[in-house]
């Protein structure tokens, strides 16, 4: 078994969705050594700006495609209504981002399976947040 080297820089994370549960994600990720929240995204521009300011997050996006195109973002935490989990996860995976998704991972088994297959092909982590 090979040991992996520790990272020399923190994982750069974005939070997608800035509703009530997103504040918990920001707080918890902010407390993890080796993790840096670099962006937030929400379709409501005013809400994402306020969320970013509250949590000292340097970048705010109201367009998920622009967020996913940002090369300095390595991973996303998806904290949106359930119906958006699969489409946002698949878009993030296609952009080469690791994904932590609030539960449920998807609304259907077929979507969850597509997400798993896509993540395996892309070589990224795709996981569901369970507490």
Backbone as JSON Lines, residues from 0, in Angstrom:
{"i":0,"aa":"X","n":[0.85,-1.17,0.0],"ca":[0.0,0.0,0.0],"c":[0.89,1.24,0.0]}
{"i":1,"aa":"X","n":[0.62,2.17,-0.89],"ca":[1.4,3.4,-0.97],"c":[0.79,4.49,-0.12]}
{"i":2,"aa":"X","n":[1.65,5.23,0.53],"ca":[1.17,6.36,1.32],"c":[1.15,7.59,0.46]}
{"i":3,"aa":"X","n":[0.07,8.35,0.53],"ca":[0.01,9.58,-0.24],"c":[0.69,10.7,0.53]}
{"i":4,"aa":"X","n":[1.25,11.63,-0.2],"ca":[1.89,12.8,0.41],"c":[0.82,13.76,0.9]}
{"i":5,"aa":"X","n":[1.08,14.43,2.02],"ca":[0.13,15.45,2.46],"c":[0.11,16.62,1.48]}
{"i":6,"aa":"X","n":[-1.04,17.24,1.33],"ca":[-1.16,18.4,0.44],"c":[-0.38,19.56,1.03]}
{"i":7,"aa":"X","n":[0.24,20.31,0.15],"ca":[0.95,21.5,0.62],"c":[0.04,22.74,0.62]}
{"i":8,"aa":"X","n":[-1.1,22.63,-0.04],"ca":[-2.04,23.76,-0.07],"c":[-3.44,23.25,0.27]}
{"i":9,"aa":"X","n":[-4.28,24.11,0.79],"ca":[-5.64,23.67,1.16],"c":[-6.5,23.36,-0.07]}
{"i":10,"aa":"X","n":[-7.48,22.49,0.12],"ca":[-8.48,22.23,-0.91],"c":[-9.31,23.49,-1.05]}
{"i":11,"aa":"X","n":[-9.48,23.96,-2.28],"ca":[-10.24,25.18,-2.55],"c":[-11.67,24.8,-2.92]}
{"i":12,"aa":"X","n":[-12.6,25.2,-2.07],"ca":[-13.99,24.75,-2.12],"c":[-14.94,25.9,-2.41]}
{"i":13,"aa":"X","n":[-16.03,25.58,-3.12],"ca":[-17.12,26.53,-3.34],"c":[-18.4,25.92,-2.79]}
{"i":14,"aa":"X","n":[-19.25,26.76,-2.24],"ca":[-20.57,26.33,-1.76],"c":[-21.61,26.79,-2.77]}
{"i":15,"aa":"X","n":[-22.39,25.84,-3.27],"ca":[-23.45,26.15,-4.23],"c":[-24.79,26.08,-3.51]}
{"i":16,"aa":"X","n":[-25.48,27.2,-3.45],"ca":[-26.72,27.32,-2.69],"c":[-26.41,28.0,-1.38]}
{"i":17,"aa":"X","n":[-27.13,29.07,-1.07],"ca":[-26.8,29.84,0.14],"c":[-27.99,29.99,1.08]}
{"i":18,"aa":"X","n":[-28.88,28.98,1.07],"ca":[-30.0,28.98,2.0],"c":[-29.54,28.63,3.41]}
{"i":19,"aa":"X","n":[-30.49,28.31,4.27],"ca":[-30.21,28.09,5.69],"c":[-29.11,27.08,6.0]}
{"i":20,"aa":"X","n":[-29.12,25.93,5.36],"ca":[-28.13,24.87,5.64],"c":[-26.73,25.27,5.17]}
{"i":21,"aa":"X","n":[-26.64,26.15,4.21],"ca":[-25.33,26.55,3.67],"c":[-24.48,27.24,4.74]}
{"i":22,"aa":"X","n":[-25.12,27.95,5.65],"ca":[-24.38,28.59,6.73],"c":[-23.65,27.57,7.59]}
{"i":23,"aa":"X","n":[-24.29,26.43,7.83],"ca":[-23.66,25.35,8.58],"c":[-22.46,24.8,7.81]}
{"i":24,"aa":"X","n":[-22.61,24.64,6.5],"ca":[-21.5,24.17,5.67],"c":[-20.34,25.16,5.74]}
{"i":25,"aa":"X","n":[-20.63,26.44,5.62],"ca":[-19.57,27.45,5.68],"c":[-18.85,27.4,7.02]}
{"i":26,"aa":"X","n":[-19.61,27.28,8.09],"ca":[-19.01,27.23,9.43],"c":[-18.13,25.99,9.58]}
{"i":27,"aa":"X","n":[-18.66,24.85,9.2],"ca":[-17.92,23.59,9.38],"c":[-16.69,23.5,8.47]}
{"i":28,"aa":"X","n":[-16.85,23.85,7.2],"ca":[-15.69,23.81,6.3],"c":[-14.64,24.84,6.72]}
{"i":29,"aa":"X","n":[-15.1,25.98,7.22],"ca":[-14.18,27.01,7.67],"c":[-13.32,26.56,8.84]}
{"i":30,"aa":"X","n":[-13.78,25.57,9.58],"ca":[-13.05,25.07,10.74],"c":[-12.08,23.93,10.4]}
{"i":31,"aa":"X","n":[-12.1,23.47,9.17],"ca":[-11.25,22.34,8.77],"c":[-9.9,22.84,8.27]}
{"i":32,"aa":"X","n":[-8.84,22.41,8.95],"ca":[-7.49,22.72,8.48],"c":[-7.31,22.02,7.13]}
{"i":33,"aa":"X","n":[-6.8,22.71,6.16],"ca":[-6.62,22.12,4.84],"c":[-7.78,22.34,3.9]}
{"i":34,"aa":"X","n":[-8.71,23.19,4.3],"ca":[-9.86,23.51,3.45],"c":[-10.04,25.02,3.45]}
{"i":35,"aa":"X","n":[-10.2,25.59,2.28],"ca":[-10.42,27.03,2.16],"c":[-11.64,27.27,1.27]}
{"i":36,"aa":"X","n":[-12.63,27.96,1.81],"ca":[-13.82,28.3,1.03],"c":[-13.46,29.53,0.2]}
{"i":37,"aa":"X","n":[-13.45,29.37,-1.12],"ca":[-13.02,30.45,-2.0],"c":[-14.16,31.1,-2.77]}
{"i":38,"aa":"X","n":[-15.34,30.45,-2.77],"ca":[-16.45,31.01,-3.55],"c":[-17.79,30.47,-3.04]}
{"i":39,"aa":"X","n":[-18.83,31.22,-3.36],"ca":[-20.21,30.8,-3.1],"c":[-21.02,31.13,-4.34]}
{"i":40,"aa":"X","n":[-22.1,30.39,-4.53],"ca":[-22.94,30.61,-5.71],"c":[-24.4,30.44,-5.33]}
{"i":41,"aa":"X","n":[-25.23,31.33,-5.87],"ca":[-26.67,31.24,-5.69],"c":[-27.31,32.0,-6.85]}
{"i":42,"aa":"X","n":[-28.49,31.6,-7.28],"ca":[-29.15,32.32,-8.37],"c":[-29.6,33.71,-7.94]}
{"i":43,"aa":"X","n":[-29.71,33.92,-6.64],"ca":[-30.09,35.23,-6.1],"c":[-28.8,36.01,-5.8]}
{"i":44,"aa":"X","n":[-28.47,36.96,-6.66],"ca":[-27.21,37.71,-6.54],"c":[-27.08,38.44,-5.21]}
{"i":45,"aa":"X","n":[-28.15,39.05,-4.73],"ca":[-28.09,39.76,-3.45],"c":[-27.82,38.79,-2.3]}
{"i":46,"aa":"X","n":[-28.48,37.64,-2.34],"ca":[-28.3,36.67,-1.26],"c":[-26.89,36.1,-1.24]}
{"i":47,"aa":"X","n":[-26.33,35.79,-2.41],"ca":[-24.98,35.23,-2.44],"c":[-23.95,36.27,-2.01]}
{"i":48,"aa":"X","n":[-24.16,37.52,-2.37],"ca":[-23.24,38.59,-1.94],"c":[-23.27,38.72,-0.42]}
{"i":49,"aa":"X","n":[-24.46,38.7,0.16],"ca":[-24.59,38.8,1.62],"c":[-23.98,37.59,2.31]}
{"i":50,"aa":"X","n":[-24.21,36.42,1.76],"ca":[-23.66,35.19,2.32],"c":[-22.13,35.23,2.29]}
{"i":51,"aa":"X","n":[-21.57,35.61,1.16],"ca":[-20.12,35.69,1.03],"c":[-19.54,36.69,2.03]}
{"i":52,"aa":"X","n":[-20.18,37.83,2.18],"ca":[-19.7,38.84,3.13],"c":[-19.78,38.31,4.57]}
{"i":53,"aa":"X","n":[-20.88,37.67,4.92],"ca":[-21.06,37.13,6.27],"c":[-20.0,36.1,6.62]}
{"i":54,"aa":"X","n":[-19.61,35.29,5.64],"ca":[-18.68,34.18,5.9],"c":[-17.26,34.45,5.39]}
{"i":55,"aa":"X","n":[-16.99,35.7,5.02],"ca":[-15.65,36.09,4.54],"c":[-15.19,35.22,3.36]}
{"i":56,"aa":"X","n":[-16.09,35.01,2.44],"ca":[-15.79,34.23,1.23],"c":[-15.45,35.22,0.13]}
{"i":57,"aa":"X","n":[-14.27,35.08,-0.5],"ca":[-13.8,36.12,-1.42],"c":[-14.57,36.29,-2.73]}
{"i":58,"aa":"X","n":[-15.2,35.23,-3.25],"ca":[-15.89,35.35,-4.54],"c":[-17.33,34.91,-4.44]}
{"i":59,"aa":"X","n":[-18.21,35.65,-5.11],"ca":[-19.63,35.32,-5.15],"c":[-20.07,35.25,-6.61]}
{"i":60,"aa":"X","n":[-20.79,34.19,-6.94],"ca":[-21.28,33.98,-8.3],"c":[-22.79,33.82,-8.28]}
{"i":61,"aa":"X","n":[-23.46,34.33,-9.31],"ca":[-24.88,34.04,-9.47],"c":[-25.1,33.19,-10.71]}
{"i":62,"aa":"X","n":[-24.01,32.74,-11.33],"ca":[-24.05,31.88,-12.51],"c":[-23.18,30.66,-12.22]}
{"i":63,"aa":"X","n":[-23.81,29.51,-12.06],"ca":[-23.07,28.3,-11.71],"c":[-22.06,27.9,-12.78]}
{"i":64,"aa":"X","n":[-22.36,28.15,-14.05],"ca":[-21.42,27.8,-15.12],"c":[-20.12,28.59,-14.98]}
{"i":65,"aa":"X","n":[-20.22,29.86,-14.61],"ca":[-19.02,30.67,-14.39],"c":[-18.24,30.15,-13.18]}
{"i":66,"aa":"X","n":[-18.94,29.78,-12.12],"ca":[-18.26,29.22,-10.96],"c":[-17.53,27.94,-11.35]}
{"i":67,"aa":"X","n":[-18.2,27.04,-12.06],"ca":[-17.59,25.76,-12.42],"c":[-16.43,25.92,-13.4]}
{"i":68,"aa":"X","n":[-16.39,27.02,-14.13],"ca":[-15.29,27.28,-15.05],"c":[-14.06,27.84,-14.34]}
{"i":69,"aa":"X","n":[-14.22,28.26,-13.1],"ca":[-13.1,28.86,-12.36],"c":[-12.04,27.8,-12.06]}
{"i":70,"aa":"X","n":[-10.83,27.99,-12.54],"ca":[-9.8,26.97,-12.36],"c":[-9.29,26.84,-10.92]}
{"i":71,"aa":"X","n":[-9.51,27.85,-10.1],"ca":[-9.0,27.78,-8.72],"c":[-9.94,27.05,-7.78]}
{"i":72,"aa":"X","n":[-11.09,26.58,-8.26],"ca":[-12.03,25.83,-7.43],"c":[-11.85,24.34,-7.73]}
{"i":73,"aa":"X","n":[-11.55,23.58,-6.68],"ca":[-11.31,22.15,-6.83],"c":[-12.51,21.3,-6.46]}
{"i":74,"aa":"X","n":[-13.35,21.8,-5.57],"ca":[-14.46,21.01,-5.05],"c":[-15.65,21.92,-4.77]}
{"i":75,"aa":"X","n":[-16.84,21.3,-4.77],"ca":[-18.05,22.05,-4.45],"c":[-18.86,21.3,-3.4]}
{"i":76,"aa":"X","n":[-19.56,22.07,-2.6],"ca":[-20.54,21.53,-1.67],"c":[-21.89,22.02,-2.17]}
{"i":77,"aa":"X","n":[-22.75,21.08,-2.52],"ca":[-24.05,21.44,-3.1],"c":[-25.11,21.42,-2.0]}
{"i":78,"aa":"X","n":[-25.67,22.61,-1.74],"ca":[-26.62,22.81,-0.65],"c":[-27.85,23.51,-1.23]}
{"i":79,"aa":"X","n":[-28.5,22.85,-2.16],"ca":[-29.64,23.4,-2.89],"c":[-30.87,22.54,-2.64]}
{"i":80,"aa":"X","n":[-32.03,22.96,-3.1],"ca":[-33.19,22.06,-3.04],"c":[-32.89,20.74,-3.76]}
{"i":81,"aa":"X","n":[-33.5,19.67,-3.27],"ca":[-33.2,18.31,-3.73],"c":[-33.25,18.13,-5.25]}
{"i":82,"aa":"X","n":[-34.19,18.75,-5.91],"ca":[-34.36,18.55,-7.36],"c":[-33.14,19.01,-8.15]}
{"i":83,"aa":"X","n":[-32.29,19.84,-7.56],"ca":[-31.12,20.37,-8.27],"c":[-29.85,19.59,-7.98]}
{"i":84,"aa":"X","n":[-29.89,18.64,-7.06],"ca":[-28.68,17.91,-6.67],"c":[-28.03,17.2,-7.85]}
{"i":85,"aa":"X","n":[-28.79,16.37,-8.56],"ca":[-28.21,15.61,-9.67],"c":[-27.71,16.51,-10.8]}
{"i":86,"aa":"X","n":[-28.51,17.45,-11.3],"ca":[-28.0,18.26,-12.41],"c":[-26.76,19.08,-12.03]}
{"i":87,"aa":"X","n":[-26.74,19.64,-10.82],"ca":[-25.58,20.42,-10.4],"c":[-24.37,19.52,-10.17]}
{"i":88,"aa":"X","n":[-24.59,18.36,-9.58],"ca":[-23.49,17.42,-9.37],"c":[-22.89,16.97,-10.69]}
{"i":89,"aa":"X","n":[-23.75,16.63,-11.64],"ca":[-23.25,16.2,-12.96],"c":[-22.47,17.31,-13.65]}
{"i":90,"aa":"X","n":[-22.93,18.53,-13.54],"ca":[-22.21,19.66,-14.14],"c":[-20.86,19.86,-13.45]}
{"i":91,"aa":"X","n":[-20.83,19.75,-12.14],"ca":[-19.57,19.9,-11.4],"c":[-18.6,18.79,-11.76]}
{"i":92,"aa":"X","n":[-19.1,17.57,-11.83],"ca":[-18.26,16.43,-12.21],"c":[-17.7,16.64,-13.61]}
{"i":93,"aa":"X","n":[-18.54,17.08,-14.54],"ca":[-18.08,17.34,-15.91],"c":[-17.0,18.41,-15.95]}
{"i":94,"aa":"X","n":[-17.04,19.32,-14.97],"ca":[-16.04,20.39,-14.9],"c":[-14.8,19.94,-14.12]}
{"i":95,"aa":"X","n":[-14.78,18.68,-13.69],"ca":[-13.62,18.14,-12.98],"c":[-13.55,18.5,-11.51]}
{"i":96,"aa":"X","n":[-14.68,18.85,-10.92],"ca":[-14.71,19.23,-9.5],"c":[-15.15,18.04,-8.64]}
{"i":97,"aa":"X","n":[-14.57,17.92,-7.46],"ca":[-15.04,16.96,-6.47],"c":[-16.36,17.49,-5.91]}
{"i":98,"aa":"X","n":[-17.25,16.58,-5.49],"ca":[-18.59,16.99,-5.06],"c":[-18.94,16.38,-3.7]}
{"i":99,"aa":"X","n":[-19.38,17.24,-2.8],"ca":[-20.07,16.84,-1.58],"c":[-21.48,17.38,-1.74]}
{"i":100,"aa":"X","n":[-22.47,16.49,-1.74],"ca":[-23.85,16.89,-1.98],"c":[-24.69,16.6,-0.75]}
{"i":101,"aa":"X","n":[-25.54,17.55,-0.4],"ca":[-26.5,17.32,0.68],"c":[-27.37,16.13,0.31]}
{"i":102,"aa":"X","n":[-27.94,15.49,1.32],"ca":[-28.83,14.37,1.03],"c":[-30.21,14.88,0.61]}
{"i":103,"aa":"X","n":[-30.89,14.19,-0.23],"ca":[-30.48,12.96,-0.9],"c":[-29.53,13.26,-2.05]}
{"i":104,"aa":"X","n":[-28.7,12.3,-2.37],"ca":[-27.76,12.46,-3.47],"c":[-28.51,12.79,-4.76]}
{"i":105,"aa":"X","n":[-29.6,12.11,-4.99],"ca":[-30.42,12.32,-6.2],"c":[-31.86,11.91,-5.86]}
{"i":106,"aa":"X","n":[-32.77,12.27,-6.73],"ca":[-34.18,11.92,-6.51],"c":[-34.51,10.51,-7.0]}
{"i":107,"aa":"X","n":[-33.67,9.99,-7.91],"ca":[-33.91,8.65,-8.45],"c":[-32.62,7.84,-8.44]}
{"i":108,"aa":"X","n":[-32.79,6.54,-8.44],"ca":[-31.64,5.63,-8.53],"c":[-30.9,5.87,-9.85]}
{"i":109,"aa":"X","n":[-31.64,6.07,-10.93],"ca":[-31.01,6.27,-12.24],"c":[-30.08,7.49,-12.22]}
{"i":110,"aa":"X","n":[-30.52,8.58,-11.6],"ca":[-29.67,9.77,-11.52],"c":[-28.45,9.51,-10.64]}
{"i":111,"aa":"X","n":[-28.65,8.84,-9.51],"ca":[-27.52,8.53,-8.63],"c":[-26.5,7.66,-9.35]}
{"i":112,"aa":"X","n":[-26.98,6.71,-10.12],"ca":[-26.07,5.84,-10.88],"c":[-25.31,6.64,-11.94]}
{"i":113,"aa":"X","n":[-26.01,7.54,-12.64],"ca":[-25.33,8.39,-13.65],"c":[-24.25,9.23,-12.99]}
{"i":114,"aa":"X","n":[-24.52,9.73,-11.8],"ca":[-23.54,10.54,-11.07],"c":[-22.32,9.7,-10.7]}
{"i":115,"aa":"X","n":[-22.56,8.47,-10.24],"ca":[-21.47,7.58,-9.85],"c":[-20.6,7.24,-11.05]}
{"i":116,"aa":"X","n":[-21.23,6.89,-12.15],"ca":[-20.5,6.54,-13.36],"c":[-19.68,7.74,-13.85]}
{"i":117,"aa":"X","n":[-20.3,8.91,-13.87],"ca":[-19.6,10.13,-14.33],"c":[-18.4,10.44,-13.43]}
{"i":118,"aa":"X","n":[-18.58,10.33,-12.11],"ca":[-17.48,10.62,-11.18],"c":[-16.34,9.63,-11.36]}
{"i":119,"aa":"X","n":[-16.67,8.36,-11.54],"ca":[-15.62,7.36,-11.76],"c":[-14.84,7.65,-13.04]}
{"i":120,"aa":"X","n":[-15.54,8.01,-14.1],"ca":[-14.87,8.34,-15.36],"c":[-14.01,9.59,-15.23]}
{"i":121,"aa":"X","n":[-14.48,10.57,-14.48],"ca":[-13.75,11.83,-14.33],"c":[-12.65,11.75,-13.29]}
{"i":122,"aa":"X","n":[-12.66,10.7,-12.47],"ca":[-11.65,10.56,-11.43],"c":[-11.81,11.54,-10.28]}
{"i":123,"aa":"X","n":[-13.06,11.89,-9.98],"ca":[-13.34,12.82,-8.88],"c":[-14.19,12.13,-7.82]}
{"i":124,"aa":"X","n":[-14.17,12.68,-6.63],"ca":[-15.0,12.17,-5.54],"c":[-16.39,12.77,-5.69]}
{"i":125,"aa":"X","n":[-17.41,11.92,-5.52],"ca":[-18.81,12.35,-5.53],"c":[-19.45,11.66,-4.34]}
{"i":126,"aa":"X","n":[-19.76,12.44,-3.31],"ca":[-20.31,11.82,-2.1],"c":[-21.47,12.6,-1.54]}
{"i":127,"aa":"X","n":[-22.25,11.92,-0.72],"ca":[-23.41,12.54,-0.1],"c":[-23.08,12.88,1.35]}
{"i":128,"aa":"X","n":[-23.6,14.0,1.82],"ca":[-23.37,14.44,3.18],"c":[-24.4,13.78,4.1]}
{"i":129,"aa":"X","n":[-23.93,12.91,4.98],"ca":[-24.8,12.29,5.96],"c":[-24.32,12.66,7.35]}
{"i":130,"aa":"X","n":[-25.25,12.89,8.25],"ca":[-24.84,13.21,9.62],"c":[-25.44,12.2,10.58]}
